[in-house]
Amino acid sequence: MNSIAKLGMLSSSMNYETAEDIGCPKMRISRTDDIYITNAVLPNGKRIPLLKTLLTSVCERNCNYCPFRAGRDFRRASINPDEMAKIFFSLYQSGIVEGLFLSSGLVSGGEHIQDKLIDTVEILRLKYQFNGYIHLKIMPGAQYEQVFRSLQIADRISVNLEAPNKARLKQLAPLKKFDEELVKTLKWIENIRRNQAPNNTLDGKWPSTTTQFVVGPAEESDLELLSTTEHLFKKFRMRRVYYRAFNPAPDTPFENRPATLPIREHRLYQASYLLRDYHFNLEEFVFMESGNLSLDIDPKTAWAQKYLLNNPIEINQASPLELLRIPGFGPKAVKKILTSRKRGKLTDASELYRIGIQPERAIPFMLMNGKKPIQQLSLL
């Protein structure tokens, strides 16, 4: 099997064999070989084509949901660090990709495979002088020195918890250790950031950190997921939490469990952004008796219906944080309102349309100069 064919298998596996279904289009590299490219958003907001792949789809772990778990019958592939670096740099020079997300199945322990991941990135950085974006996975069982080196050579790193707590992780991945392997690594990262200067890094600062949860198969609630999310934001300065709606893979212990509705994943993302960017607290969310968010209404609107319908916010006097609490108002809209207020009071909805704000969602929850605004058509 040639290198590109192996890369195609690995990039498909990295997207859990559903790459085309989740927005990872195939890229034809040769007459017979394809790879999958992800359109990724960088920490600075820029979008780039990203090669998201594994060094190997061979794995000794037995995670119950995972398509490349140990013992599952499918064709696997592996690429060594020199080969991976060479292929990626060729794709980069051809303008096909601009960045790399590199992970791996776990073979011969986390320490062994983390060395391979680090070797790949060091070849790119030192031999090929690639200074572009690299997101590097920290494997379960990686050692402190490996974590430190990964922080020096990557733009972003990820430590995937997969589940919100020890009990749920045991259902998902019986061999993973929540505290000893995963949380311990997050503590190391935060300790390094707080106590060591970012010497020999690409841009003189430590990279950001992300994690991922698999949503649904362990029957965890949204309350559990968001409780851990809030803790990660506050204690470990997590830049982003990813939620992956469970989709059962054949020939796995969870193959007969129901798929998680994509709308649940979407609601979790909305709630996590409220925690991270809008200064919401977990206690403010409106949960159902099951501990889950409503699928019918976004969490910001659910909060506003409970707290603002009878106590609307006067937008001519509200602080920026208060304005952000109003459904339909994001940071850009709030900035426009604050700028417009310097020229005088806003008195009706037409003025919001004129400054580029669509206020339909916000109108039930706000006052303008002491009065409820009248709904108007956006074309005004």
C-alpha positions in Angstrom: 0.0 0.0 0.0 1.5 3.4 -0.9 1.8 6.3 1.5 -1.2 8.3 0.2 -3.5 5.3 0.3 -2.5 4.7 3.9 -3.0 8.4 4.7 -6.5 8.2 3.1 -7.4 5.3 5.4 -6.0 7.1 8.5 -7.7 10.4 7.8 -10.9 8.6 7.3 -10.5 6.7 10.5 -9.7 9.9 12.4 -13.1 11.2 11.4 -14.6 7.9 12.7 -15.5 6.6 9.2 -18.1 9.2 8.7 -15.9 11.9 7.3 -18.1 12.9 4.4 -21.1 13.1 6.7 -19.5 15.7 9.0 -18.2 18.1 6.5 -14.8 16.6 5.7 -14.7 16.4 1.9 -12.6 13.9 0.0 -9.5 15.4 -1.8 -8.4 13.4 -4.9 -4.6 13.2 -4.7 -4.0 10.7 -7.4 -6.0 8.7 -9.8 -6.8 6.1 -7.1 -6.1 7.8 -3.8 -8.1 10.2 -1.6 -7.6 12.0 1.7 -10.0 13.8 3.9 -9.6 17.5 4.6 -11.3 19.4 7.5 -12.2 23.0 7.2 -10.9 24.1 10.6 -11.2 27.4 12.6 -7.9 28.4 14.3 -7.7 30.0 17.7 -7.4 33.5 16.0 -10.7 32.8 14.0 -9.0 32.2 10.7 -10.3 29.2 8.7 -7.8 26.9 7.0 -7.9 23.5 5.3 -6.5 21.0 7.9 -5.3 17.5 7.5 -6.7 15.6 10.4 -5.2 12.2 10.7 -3.6 9.4 12.8 -0.1 8.0 12.8 -1.7 4.5 13.2 -5.3 3.1 13.4 -3.9 0.1 15.3 -5.0 0.5 19.0 -4.5 -1.7 22.1 -7.3 0.1 24.0 -10.9 -1.3 24.0 -13.1 1.8 24.1 -16.6 0.5 23.7 -17.7 3.2 21.2 -14.6 3.5 19.0 -14.4 2.2 15.5 -10.7 1.4 15.8 -10.8 -0.3 19.2 -8.7 -3.4 19.8 -10.1 -6.5 18.3 -12.4 -4.8 15.8 -12.2 -6.4 12.3 -11.3 -3.7 9.8 -8.3 -2.9 7.6 -5.7 -0.8 9.6 -2.8 1.3 8.5 0.3 3.0 10.0 2.7 5.7 8.9 6.1 6.4 10.5 7.0 9.9 11.6 9.4 10.5 8.6 6.8 9.4 6.1 4.0 11.4 7.7 6.1 14.6 7.8 7.1 14.1 4.2 3.6 13.5 2.9 2.1 16.4 4.9 4.8 18.9 3.8 4.2 17.8 0.2 0.5 18.5 0.6 1.3 21.9 2.2 3.6 22.9 -0.6 0.9 22.0 -3.1 -1.6 24.3 -1.4 -3.9 21.4 -0.5 -3.6 21.9 3.3 -2.4 24.6 5.6 -2.3 22.9 8.9 -2.1 19.5 10.6 -4.2 17.8 13.4 -2.2 14.8 14.5 -3.4 12.0 16.7 -2.9 8.2 16.9 -4.2 4.9 18.0 -2.4 3.7 21.1 0.3 1.1 20.6 2.9 -0.1 23.1 1.6 2.4 25.7 1.0 6.2 25.6 4.7 7.0 26.2 5.8 5.2 23.1 3.2 6.7 20.7 3.7 10.2 22.2 7.4 9.9 21.2 6.2 9.1 17.6 3.9 12.1 17.5 6.6 14.4 18.8 9.1 13.0 16.3 6.7 13.8 13.5 6.2 17.4 14.6 10.0 17.9 15.2 10.8 16.7 11.7 8.3 19.2 10.3 9.5 22.1 12.4 13.3 21.4 12.1 13.9 19.6 8.9 11.2 21.1 6.7 11.1 24.5 8.6 7.2 24.3 8.7 6.0 27.1 11.0 2.3 26.7 10.3 -0.5 25.4 12.5 -0.2 22.1 14.2 -2.7 20.7 16.7 -1.2 17.8 18.6 -2.9 15.1 20.6 -1.6 14.2 24.1 -2.0 10.5 24.5 -3.2 8.8 27.7 0.0 7.7 29.6 2.2 10.4 28.1 5.0 11.5 30.5 5.6 15.0 31.9 8.7 15.7 29.7 6.7 14.7 26.6 3.8 17.0 27.6 6.3 19.8 28.1 7.9 19.2 24.6 4.5 19.0 23.0 3.7 22.4 24.4 6.9 23.8 22.9 6.3 22.6 19.3 2.5 22.8 18.8 0.0 25.6 18.3 -2.8 23.8 20.1 -2.9 20.6 22.1 -5.8 18.3 23.1 -6.4 16.0 26.1 -9.6 14.2 25.3 -11.6 13.3 28.5 -14.3 11.7 26.4 -16.6 11.6 29.5 -17.5 14.1 32.2 -16.4 12.0 35.2 -14.7 8.7 36.2 -17.9 6.7 36.3 -19.0 7.6 32.8 -15.5 7.1 31.4 -15.5 3.5 32.8 -18.6 2.8 30.7 -17.1 4.3 27.5 -13.4 3.3 27.9 -12.7 0.7 30.5 -8.9 0.9 30.3 -8.7 4.7 30.4 -8.0 6.3 33.8 -9.8 9.6 34.3 -7.7 11.0 37.1 -4.4 9.2 36.7 -4.0 9.6 32.9 -6.2 12.5 31.8 -6.8 15.0 34.6 -3.2 14.6 35.7 -2.1 15.7 32.3 -4.3 18.8 32.4 -2.8 19.7 35.8 0.7 19.3 34.3 -0.2 21.7 31.5 -1.6 24.3 33.8 1.4 24.0 36.1 3.8 24.6 33.2 1.8 27.6 31.9 1.7 29.2 35.3 5.3 28.5 36.5 7.5 28.3 33.4 8.4 30.8 30.8 7.4 29.8 27.2 11.0 29.5 26.0 11.6 27.8 22.6 8.0 28.0 21.6 7.0 29.2 18.2 5.6 32.6 19.1 6.7 33.1 22.7 3.5 31.8 24.3 2.2 28.5 25.4 -0.4 26.8 23.1 -4.1 26.6 23.9 -5.8 23.4 25.1 -9.0 21.6 24.0 -10.8 18.5 25.0 -13.6 16.4 23.6 -16.7 14.6 25.0 -18.5 11.7 23.4 -22.2 12.6 23.9 -24.8 10.0 24.6 -23.7 6.4 24.9 -22.8 6.5 28.6 -26.2 8.0 29.4 -24.5 11.1 31.0 -26.7 14.2 31.4 -26.1 17.6 29.9 -25.8 18.8 33.5 -22.8 16.4 34.0 -21.2 17.5 30.8 -21.6 21.2 31.4 -20.5 20.9 35.1 -17.2 19.5 33.9 -17.0 22.0 31.1 -17.4 24.9 33.5 -14.7 23.4 35.7 -12.3 23.1 32.7 -12.9 26.7 31.7 -12.3 28.0 35.2 -9.5 25.8 36.5 -7.6 24.7 33.4 -8.3 27.7 31.1 -9.5 25.3 28.5 -9.9 27.2 25.2 -12.6 25.0 23.7 -14.6 21.9 24.6 -15.8 19.8 21.7 -18.9 17.6 21.8 -19.3 14.7 19.4 -22.7 13.2 19.1 -22.4 9.5 19.4 -23.0 7.5 16.2 -22.8 3.7 16.7 -20.1 1.8 14.8 -20.6 -1.8 13.7 -18.7 -4.5 15.5 -18.3 -2.6 18.7 -20.0 -3.2 22.1 -22.1 -0.1 21.6 -23.3 -0.9 18.0 -26.9 -1.3 19.1 -27.1 1.9 21.2 -29.1 4.7 19.7 -27.3 7.5 17.9 -27.4 10.9 19.7 -29.4 13.6 18.0 -27.2 16.3 16.4 -29.5 19.0 18.0 -28.3 17.8 21.5 -24.7 18.4 20.4 -25.7 21.8 19.1 -27.4 22.8 22.4 -24.3 21.7 24.3 -22.1 23.9 22.1 -24.5 26.9 22.7 -24.3 26.4 26.4 -20.5 26.0 26.5 -20.2 29.3 24.6 -22.4 31.0 27.2 -20.1 29.7 29.9 -16.9 30.7 28.1 -17.8 34.0 26.4 -21.0 35.3 28.0 -20.3 35.0 31.7 -23.1 32.6 32.4 -22.9 30.2 35.3 -24.0 26.6 35.4 -26.7 27.4 37.9 -28.4 29.8 35.5 -29.2 27.2 32.8 -32.7 25.7 32.7 -32.5 22.0 32.8 -35.3 19.4 32.5 -35.9 16.8 35.2 -33.6 14.5 33.2 -30.7 16.9 33.7 -30.7 17.7 30.0 -31.2 21.0 28.2 -34.3 21.4 26.1 -33.9 20.4 22.5 -36.7 22.8 21.4 -35.2 26.1 22.6 -31.6 27.3 22.9 -30.3 27.7 26.4 -29.9 31.5 26.2 -33.6 32.0 25.2 -34.7 29.5 27.8 -32.9 31.6 30.5 -34.4 34.8 29.1 -37.9 33.4 29.1 -37.5 32.6 32.8 -35.8 35.8 34.0 -36.4 38.6 31.4 -39.9 38.3 30.1 -41.2 40.1 33.2 -38.0 42.1 33.8 -36.9 43.3 30.3 -33.5 45.0 30.0 -33.4 48.7 29.1 -30.8 48.7 26.3 -30.0 52.4 26.7 -28.8 51.9 30.2 -27.6 48.2 30.3 -24.0 47.3 30.8 -22.2 45.3 28.0 -22.6 42.1 30.1 -26.3 42.7 30.5 -26.8 43.3 26.8 -25.0 40.0 26.1 -27.7 38.3 28.1 -30.4 39.3 25.6 -31.1 36.6 23.0 -30.0 37.6 19.6 -27.3 40.0 20.8 -23.8 38.8 20.4 -20.5 40.8 20.9 -20.8 42.5 17.5 -24.4 43.7 18.2 -23.5 44.9 21.7 -20.6 46.9 20.3 -22.9 48.6 17.8 -25.4 49.4 20.5 -22.8 50.9 22.7 -21.4 53.0 19.8 -24.9 54.2 18.9 -25.7 55.1 22.5 -22.9 57.7 22.4 -24.9 59.6 19.8 -28.2 59.4 21.7 -30.9 57.1 23.0 -32.3 54.3 20.9 -36.0 54.7 20.8 -37.5 52.1 18.4 -36.6 48.9 16.6 -36.0 50.6 13.3 -32.9 52.2 14.7 -31.5 48.8 15.5 -32.1 47.7 11.9 -30.4 50.8 10.6 -27.2 50.0 12.5 -27.2 46.4 11.2 -28.9 44.5 14.0 -31.7 42.1 13.5 -33.7 42.4 16.8 -36.5 40.0 16.3 -35.3 37.5 18.9 -34.4 40.3 21.4 -37.6 42.3 21.3 -39.6 40.3 23.9 -36.8 40.8 26.4 -35.8 44.4 26.1 -37.0 48.0 26.6 -36.1 51.0 24.5 -36.3 54.3 26.3 -38.6 52.7 28.9 -41.0 51.1 26.4 -41.4 47.7 24.8 -40.4 48.1 21.1 -42.9 47.3 18.4 -42.0 44.4 16.1 -41.0 45.7 12.6 -40.0 44.0 9.4 -36.3 43.7 8.9 -36.5 45.4 5.5 -37.2 48.7 7.3 
